[in-house]
Amino acid sequence: MSLVDPKRLTAEVAARHGFLLREDDPAMALVTMSEIVLGQVLDRAELQLRGLLSEAEAAQEKCQQETVFGVQQEMAHAGRALRMDLQRERDAAGLQARELAMRLSQIYSRSAARRWVAIGLASGLVFLVTGIAFGIALVRLWR
């Protein structure tokens, strides 16, 4: 496959330089040789470029894998830290709940003790009043 169109080339040379080249002219052989050399150079450059692209893709994939691994490690670290924080918060909340339960128990115990004391005093007062009333009633009966 020819990169250079010989008719176009001869027309361009005639237009610029004022003389006509034929297809069997030695200058056309030089053009063909230059075309072949240029094709070989382009083929080598293409191979080198493909190699460079392949290396760049491999490096990019490696970098991507390293980045994913690093992100996974950071996420795992953050997850562990979060679990530890949640555990501390849960332990602190449990401690606060136990303290609150103890305080409520103490308050209830005091309240219950006061209630029983009040019931005892009221019962004693009722028995005293009943005894006095019963005593007065007996005194009136005996008179």
Secondary structure as UniProt FT lines:
FT   HELIX           6..17
FT   TURN            23..24
FT   HELIX           26..142
//
